[in-house]
Amino acid sequence: MRKSVEAQLASLNANTLAGRAGVTFSQVIDRYLTEGLPRLKHSTQMANRSLIELHVRPKWGEHRPVDIEASEVKQWLDSLSVGAASKARARNTISRLLDLSMLWKYIPVTRNPMELVEVKESTKRKKKIVILTPGQFRCIVKALPEPYNLMVLVCGCLGLRVSETLALKWTDINRREGTLQVKRAFTHGRIQEESKTDSSDAEFPLYTGMLKTLKKWRGNQDHGFEFVFASPKTGSPYRDATILTRYLKPAAAKLKIDGIGWHSIRHSYKSWLVAAKINPAHMKDLMRQCDISTTMDVYEEISVNLRTELSLQRAEASMREKRLIPGEETRL
C-alpha cells in the first residue's frame, strides 16, 4: 500500500520544482514497477523485479536520480559478486530508470550517465555449448522415455526453443495440411501468448514420420488436455528444468556426452543446417531470427569450426595412411 501511494504522489508532484528535486530513486522504481514492468513479458518481469529488489533498490533507493553518477555505478558494479550478464542487466535497468526519470520530468533531459558505463564480457558466453552430431542426437532420443524423447525430437527436427515446444497445443497441428504453428511459449511456469520475437511466430511443414509419431502419442494419452506435452496430473506443460535434470542430462551422461542443455539442441540444429549448406537467407527463416546479421555470425562461426574439424580429420587420415599414428584396429 505504501509503495502504491508513494508512486502516485511522485506522479502528482512531478510537475512541481519541489517534487522534481525531492524524488528518490526508490520512488522512481515504485512507479516503474506499477506502470512499466507489467508491460514486459512475464519472464522479464520476474528477472527485473528480482534484480531491483536484491541489488538496485538497496544501493540506490535513497539517492535522488540527479545525484547518480556513472563513476559510482561503475565502482558498485565491479564490487558485485555476480556474473557479467547480471551486471549488464543491472546497468541497463538503472539506465532505463534514469530515462524514465527524464520522461516523467523528475530530472532535466540530459545525456544518460549510464552511456559511460561499460560492463566487460557481458555478451561473451563463458560456458561452451555442446553441439551434437546427428548420430548422438538419435542416440539421445532413443535413450529417453516417452514423452521426453518426443519433446527432444520436435526441438531437434524443427529447431524450436524448448519453451515453444512445451507450449504447443493440439490445435496448432494441422494434420490435413501437414503443418505445425508456433504461437506461444511456456516459461517460468506460465504461458506467454506470444513468441520470443515477431519472427518466432511461424508455420512449419511436418514430414509424414513426425505427423505419425505425434498422432500415435495423442492416441496413447488417456486424457483430453489441450497441450501436446501436458502433465497427466495437472494438464499444464512439463517444466523444462525438471526434464533436463531428471532425464536429458542422465541420458546424455550414459552416452558420455557432458555439458548438454536445451540450448545444445537448437545450436546443433544450426550446425546441421550449415553442414547441409543451407544458404543464410533460408537459414534465417528456418531459425526464425529477426536479423540476418545474427544468422551470418552463426553461419560463419560454425563454418569455421566445421572446416577446422574437417581439416583435422583429413590430416589424421593422411597420417594414419602413412603409419605416423595407429589405426583404430591397433588402439587399445
Secondary structure as UniProt FT lines:
FT   HELIX           2..12
FT   HELIX           13..15
FT   HELIX           17..22
FT   HELIX           25..31
FT   HELIX           32..36
FT   HELIX           37..39
FT   HELIX           42..51
FT   HELIX           52..56
FT   HELIX           57..60
FT   TURN            61..62
FT   HELIX           65..67
FT   HELIX           70..79
FT   HELIX           84..103
FT   TURN            104..105
FT   HELIX           113..116
FT   TURN            120..123
FT   HELIX           134..143
FT   TURN            146..147
FT   HELIX           148..158
FT   HELIX           162..166
FT   HELIX           170..172
FT   STRAND          173..174
FT   TURN            175..178
FT   STRAND          179..182
FT   STRAND          185..187
FT   TURN            188..189
FT   STRAND          190..192
FT   HELIX           198..200
FT   STRAND          202..205
FT   HELIX           208..220
FT   TURN            228..229
FT   TURN            232..234
FT   HELIX           240..243
FT   HELIX           244..248
FT   HELIX           249..254
FT   TURN            255..256
FT   HELIX           262..275
FT   TURN            276..277
FT   HELIX           280..287
FT   HELIX           292..321
FT   TURN            322..323
FT   HELIX           328..330
//
